[in-house]
Amino acid sequence: MKYYTYVLHSSKYNKIYIGYTNNIKRRLYFHNKGIKGWTAKYIPWELVYHEEFDIKAEAMKREKELKSYQGRKFIREKVLSQR
């Protein structure tokens, strides 16, 4: 099984969301359904970046790195500026 660390962007609200999953399409679908949670307030979401891992712990570690100040800076400067 593959695991993914992913970044979603809500251009309408200029918000980013970072998470990990083993099924990106399903996660994006549920984020955009707005059923509950923080992401429900900032629909619509678009997948703007992801990394693939063989080990769940590695995906979780990368999620934590991307949620740091430097990680968010990387997302804003390298990922979102390229769009």
Buried (B, 14 or more C-beta within 10 A) or exposed (E): EEBBBBBBBBEEEEBBBBBBBEEBEEBBEBBBEBEEEEBEEBEBBBBBBBBEBEEEEBBBBBBEEBBEEEBBEBBEEEBBEEE
